[in-house]
Amino acid sequence: MSTRKPINRIRVVLAEQDRTNKWLAEKVGKSRTTVSRWCTNEMQPSLETLRDVAYALGVDIRELLVSTL
């Protein structure tokens, strides 16, 4: 198991909205595997893709990022 700290909150926001990785993958035109890797913080979306994710979820992009404070 990795000791990397989470960078994004995509999994949290999906859970709060009762949405699935499959739903998000279809909305942003990515594979379910890619979305899964974002949700586990194994991989990070580009800023452009993160913007698309925020739009699909109806949230401010900042809600998808873990605070550095």
C-alpha positions in Angstrom: 0.0 0.0 0.0 1.3 3.4 -0.9 2.0 6.0 1.7 1.4 8.9 -0.7 -1.0 11.5 0.7 -4.2 12.1 -1.3 -4.1 15.0 -3.7 -7.7 15.0 -5.0 -11.1 14.5 -3.4 -12.9 13.0 -6.5 -13.8 9.8 -4.6 -15.3 11.8 -1.7 -17.3 14.1 -3.9 -18.6 11.2 -6.0 -19.7 9.5 -2.7 -21.4 12.6 -1.4 -23.4 12.8 -4.7 -24.1 9.1 -4.8 -22.4 8.9 -8.2 -20.2 6.1 -9.6 -16.8 6.0 -11.3 -18.7 4.7 -14.4 -21.0 7.7 -14.4 -18.1 10.1 -14.2 -16.1 8.2 -16.8 -19.0 8.6 -19.3 -19.4 12.3 -18.5 -15.7 13.2 -19.1 -15.0 10.7 -21.8 -12.4 8.7 -19.9 -12.2 5.0 -19.1 -13.5 3.6 -15.8 -9.9 2.5 -15.0 -8.6 6.0 -15.4 -11.3 7.4 -13.1 -10.6 4.6 -10.6 -6.9 5.6 -10.6 -7.9 9.2 -9.9 -10.1 8.1 -7.1 -7.3 6.1 -5.4 -4.9 9.0 -6.1 -2.7 6.6 -8.0 -2.8 9.0 -10.9 -3.9 12.7 -11.2 -6.1 14.2 -14.0 -4.7 17.2 -15.9 -6.0 20.6 -14.9 -8.2 20.7 -18.0 -9.7 17.3 -17.1 -10.1 18.3 -13.5 -12.1 21.3 -14.7 -14.3 19.0 -16.7 -14.8 16.7 -13.7 -15.8 19.7 -11.6 -18.3 20.8 -14.2 -19.8 17.3 -14.5 -20.2 17.2 -10.7 -21.5 20.7 -10.4 -18.8 21.8 -8.0 -16.0 24.4 -7.8 -12.7 22.9 -8.9 -11.3 23.7 -5.5 -13.7 21.3 -3.9 -11.9 18.5 -5.8 -8.5 19.3 -4.3 -7.1 18.4 -0.9 -6.2 21.6 1.0 -2.6 22.3 1.5 -3.3 24.4 4.7 
